């Protein structure tokens, strides 16, 4: 874990979000790296995706979050019925998501499943930890896209079955292949191999809350 400032102040993000899809009920947003999903408690952490969104879409409600270092696609509800419908879809795990990540080293297997329960590490905030006694079920499937050389890295597609805080970051650490640029779970070597967290939410699939049509929307990976 890299040293964390107290209080932690997120650097100003100059990049803007992009609207990938919009109608009367939902938005699909491409969030840049370095932007909080929701404003933090500290007044200097006011800037966030939600803070920016409500200036243009006053009724916008985030249905899920991405870590400030993670870029990519986010689903937003614009009214109460849409919010309720999509919240149920998240709870029922009928919403599918995939992420692209670059990991330290070469994974031995082309595909695999990481199943390790995750709990809050109350003694080391903001970290999560693997705990078989109090942790909640957490499952991440992965598929190798390519193995890179000089230095050795692996580009993978993650398909999380569950959605725990820091799930992909801590699961990658636990198989000894941390995500490059991760300030919480990577080794120093892996952290300094990238200028950002190399994790991007690339795809989300869900049923439209009004029409019921199955939608699949993608945000091309920027790295």
N, C-alpha and C positions, 0 to 999 in steps of 0.2 A: 504494500500500500504506500502510495506517495504521501508525503506530509500534507495534511489538510489544514488550511487556514481556519482560524476561529475568531470571528464568524466567517463562514465560507461565503465569499462574494463571487458571483458568476461574472466573468468579463463581459463587457458590452458586446452584443452580437449585432454586427452590421448587415448580415444577410437577412433577406425577407422570406416569408413563407410563400408558397405557390398554391393556388387553388387548382386541384386536378379535376374536380367534378363538383357541381353545385346544382341543387334544385330547391324546392320550397321546404324540404324536410331534412336534408343532410348536406354536409360538406365533406369532401375528401381533400386533405391538406398535406402538402409536402413540407415537413418541418426541417429547417436547417440544423446542422450540428451547432452546438454552443448556445442553444436557446432553450430555456426552461419550458416545460409544458404548462405548468401553473406557476403563478407568482409565489415566491418564497415569503417567509415571515419577516425577514429583514427588509427594511425599506429600499435598500440598494438592490434587492433581488425582485423588484416590482415587474420588470420587463419579462414577458413570457409570451408564448403562443396565444394563450387565452386572453391575456391583457391586450394584445394587438388585435385579436379576432373580434372582440366585442365592440371595438370602435366601428367596425364595418357591419358586423352581424351581432346586434345587441343580445339576441336570445341564444347565442351559441353555447353549447355545453359539451365539454370533452367527455368522451366515453371511456377513454383509456389514456395512458401516459407513455411517453418515451423519456428515457434519461436525457439530461440536457446535452450530453455528448453524442447521443444517437440521432441520426437523421432519418428522414423517411416519412412514410404514409401514416396519417392519423384520421380516424373517423369521428366526425362531429355531428351532434344532433342540433336541429334548429327549433324544435318544439317539444312539448312534454310527451305526446304520443310516440313520436319517433324515438325519444330518449328511452322511454319505457320498453318499447319493442326491442331496440338494439341492446339494451342492458340485459334483457332476458336471453337474447342470443349469445351474449358473452357468457352469461351464467350457465347456459346449456352447452357451451363449447361448440356451437354450430358455426361460429366465425373462425375462419382459417387465416393464419398469417405466416409469412415467411420472411426471413432476414438473410442478408448477405453479411459475412464477417470474414476478416483475415486473421488467422491464428498464428501464433508463434510455433515454428517447427513444422515437421511433416507428420500428419496423422497416418497411422498404420492402416486403418480400415477405410474403405471407400464410403461406407454408410454405417450408421450406428444409432443407438439410443442411450441417452444419459438419464438415469432415473435416480435422483438424489433429493431427499426432502430438505426444504429451505425454511429457516427461521430467522427472526431478527437477532442480531448480535448486540444485545442491550449494553454490553460493556465497551463496544467499539463502534458506536454510531459514526457514519451511516452504513456500516457494513452489514451484510447478511452472512449467515453461516449454514453449513450443512449440519443438521441435527436429526438423528433418527428417533429421538424421543419426543420432541415438541415440534419438529418441522412439518410443514404442509407438503403434500405430494407435489413434486415438480418433475416434469418429463420434457426432454428436448430431443428431437430427432435431428440428425445431421446427414448431409450428403456432400462429399468432396466434389468441388467444381474443378479445381486445378491445384497442383503443387508447384510452388514457385521456388526459385533458387537465388542464392547470393543476395541476401541471406535466405535460409530456408523458412518458407511461410506456406500456409495452406488457405486457399479461398474455399469457404464452405457455405452451403445453404442450410440454415437452421429452420426447422418447423416446430415451434414450441406447442406442446399439447396443453400445457398449463401456462399461466401468465403471472408468475411470482416476480416480486421486485428483484432486479439484478439477475434474473434467472440465467440468461445466456452467458453473462459475464462470469458468474461463479461456477456454473457447470463447465465452462471452458477451462477455468483455472483447475478444477478438480480432475480433469483428464490430462493435466500438465501441458496444455496448449492454450495459454491465455490469449484473449483478444488484444491485438496490438493497440497501443495508446490508451489502455485502460488504467486509470489512475487509482482504482480501488483494489483490483485483484491481480494485475499483471506483475511479473518480475520487473526489476529496473530495466533489464535489457529489452523486454517486450514493450514496456511503456515508451522508451525513447526511440523505438523503431518507427513511430508514426507521430504526426503532428496533431492527430485527432483520434478519437475512439473509432476504430475501424468496424463499425456496426451500423447497418442501414436496414430499416424496415422497408422491404421492397414490394410486398404484395399483401392485400387483404381481400378476402372473399366473404360475402354476407348476403342475406336476403333483404332487399329494399323494404323498409318498414311500412310502406303504404302499398306498393304494387306487388310485393312478394317476389319480384324478379331476383334471381341470383345474380349478383354483381361481383366481378373480379377486377380490381383496379391495381395498377402497378406504378411504382416510382422507380425509374432507372437508377441503379447504384452509381454514385459519383466517384467511386474509387476502384 
